[in-house]
Amino acid sequence: MEIEHQKDKNRFVLNIDGEIAKVEYSLKNKVMYLTYSEVPNSLRGQVIGKILVEKTFEQLTKEGYKAVAVCSYVKLIAERSNKWKNIIS
């Protein structure tokens, strides 16, 4: 499963058999405000949300961004791991 950063749409997406799971953001001064996450009903209950958020964190880090978790689910995933504490606030 590869994450795709769609900069023109301000979102990260996972395309799973034609179903799109996404994390949307707004960008200010090289800081991403992760505002919304969504996993289609057909993919829920399969840990796709967690995979989506962690891959988003990995990709934005690779691209040199820091982020603020606005979405409650994104915030929950960030808080559960010390790995992201210096990148995601």
Sequence and secondary structure as in RCSB ss.txt:
>XXXX:A:sequence
MEIEHQKDKNRFVLNIDGEIAKVEYSLKNKVMYLTYSEVPNSLRGQVIGKILVEKTFEQLTKEGYKAVAVCSYVK
LIAERSNKWKNIIS
>XXXX:A:secstr
   EEEGGGTEEEEEETTEEEEEEEEEETTEEEEEEEE  GGGTTTTHHHHHHHHHHHHHHHTT EEEE SHHHH
HHHHT GGGTTTB 
